[in-house]
């Protein structure tokens, strides 16, 4: 789905000013309506591939900006290198704003809800349901029995690239 470009020069100017306040020196490539439930937000596309979802007051819903290897935290780099054998070619730092609150479901179960400032729901977590799901998955895995290498559960394979 293609986003609708913001036509108002005043809105583009305001979005540009707000983006540059958030990311000093940012060059704006385009300003688009957030779309759907996010009509109150603009998607500000930045030169170099970054973007901000921002409202008229400067409140940032989310941001994604390219970073250099110098800005990449060493613990994150080590974890990525231990998990993957490919070199890291592009780096991005992303931030999202959301609100989290604990409630009770209609059946009285505790529920954790995460919601964006525009009202979009990111997740609803019910620990009882999550435990039941894990138990069902474990039961299904145990029914598969041992595989060719003597381990129980499903089959898996891995390969390591030498270099």
C-alpha positions in Angstrom: 0.0 0.0 0.0 1.5 3.3 -1.1 1.4 6.2 1.4 -0.2 9.5 0.4 2.2 12.4 0.2 1.5 15.4 2.4 0.5 18.3 0.0 0.4 21.2 2.4 3.6 23.2 2.3 3.0 24.4 5.9 2.6 20.7 7.1 5.8 19.7 5.2 7.7 22.6 6.7 6.4 21.7 10.2 7.2 18.0 9.8 10.7 18.9 8.6 11.3 21.2 11.5 10.1 18.6 14.0 12.3 15.9 12.4 15.3 18.1 12.5 14.7 18.9 16.1 14.6 15.1 16.8 17.6 14.3 14.5 19.7 17.5 14.1 21.0 17.9 10.6 18.5 15.4 9.1 17.6 16.0 5.4 14.0 15.2 4.7 13.3 13.3 1.4 9.5 13.3 1.8 6.6 13.6 4.1 3.6 11.2 4.0 0.4 10.7 5.9 0.8 7.9 8.5 -2.2 6.0 6.9 -4.9 4.0 8.6 -5.2 4.6 12.3 -2.1 6.7 12.2 -3.6 9.7 10.3 -2.6 11.9 13.2 1.1 11.1 12.4 3.4 11.8 9.5 5.9 9.4 8.1 8.9 11.6 7.5 11.3 9.9 5.1 14.9 10.9 5.5 17.7 11.0 2.9 19.9 8.0 3.6 17.0 5.7 4.3 15.8 6.7 7.8 12.3 7.5 8.8 10.3 9.0 11.7 6.6 8.7 12.5 5.9 12.0 14.2 2.8 14.1 15.1 2.2 17.8 15.0 3.5 18.3 18.5 6.8 16.6 17.8 5.9 13.4 19.7 7.7 10.5 18.0 5.8 7.2 17.5 8.8 5.5 16.1 12.1 6.1 14.4 14.6 4.2 12.3 17.9 5.7 11.3 21.1 4.3 9.8 24.1 4.1 12.0 27.8 3.5 11.5 29.8 0.6 13.0 31.2 3.1 15.5 27.7 3.6 16.9 26.9 -0.1 17.1 27.1 -1.3 20.7 29.8 -3.9 21.2 27.6 -6.4 23.1 25.0 -6.3 20.3 27.7 -6.8 17.7 29.2 -9.8 19.6 25.7 -11.4 19.9 24.9 -10.9 16.2 28.3 -12.4 15.2 27.8 -15.4 17.4 24.4 -16.1 15.8 25.1 -15.4 12.2 28.1 -16.1 9.9 27.4 -13.3 7.4 29.0 -9.9 7.7 26.8 -7.0 8.8 26.3 -4.7 5.8 23.7 -2.2 7.0 23.1 -1.0 10.6 19.9 0.7 11.8 18.8 1.9 15.2 15.1 1.8 15.7 13.0 3.1 18.6 9.3 2.7 19.3 7.2 4.4 21.8 4.4 2.3 23.4 2.4 2.3 26.5 2.1 -0.8 28.7 -0.6 -1.6 31.2 -1.8 -4.5 33.3 -5.4 -5.3 33.3 -7.8 -8.2 34.0 -9.6 -10.0 31.2 -13.3 -10.6 31.4 -12.6 -13.9 33.0 -10.4 -12.3 35.6 -7.0 -13.4 34.2 -4.2 -11.0 34.3 -3.4 -9.5 30.9 -0.5 -7.2 29.7 -1.4 -4.8 26.9 1.2 -2.9 24.8 -0.3 0.0 22.7 1.2 2.7 20.5 0.3 6.3 21.0 -2.0 6.2 18.0 -4.1 3.4 19.6 -2.7 0.5 17.6 -2.3 -2.6 19.8 1.2 -4.1 19.6 0.5 -7.1 21.8 -1.8 -8.6 24.4 -0.2 -11.2 26.7 -2.1 -13.5 28.9 0.4 -15.7 30.9 -2.1 -18.5 31.4 -2.7 -18.7 27.6 1.1 -18.6 26.9 1.7 -21.5 29.4 -1.0 -23.5 27.7 0.5 -22.8 24.3 4.0 -23.9 25.5 2.5 -27.1 27.0 0.7 -27.9 23.8 3.8 -27.3 21.7 5.9 -29.5 24.1 3.3 -32.3 23.9 3.2 -32.2 20.1 7.0 -32.3 20.0 7.2 -35.3 22.3 4.7 -37.2 20.2 7.0 -36.9 17.2 9.4 -39.3 18.9 13.1 -39.7 18.3 14.5 -38.7 14.9 17.4 -40.1 13.0 20.1 -38.7 15.2 18.5 -40.0 18.4 17.1 -36.7 19.7 13.4 -36.3 20.3 11.4 -33.7 18.5 11.4 -32.4 15.0 14.3 -32.5 12.6 16.8 -29.7 12.2 20.0 -29.0 10.3 22.7 -26.5 10.5 25.7 -25.6 8.4 28.7 -23.5 9.2 30.5 -21.4 6.7 34.2 -21.5 7.1 36.1 -18.4 6.0 
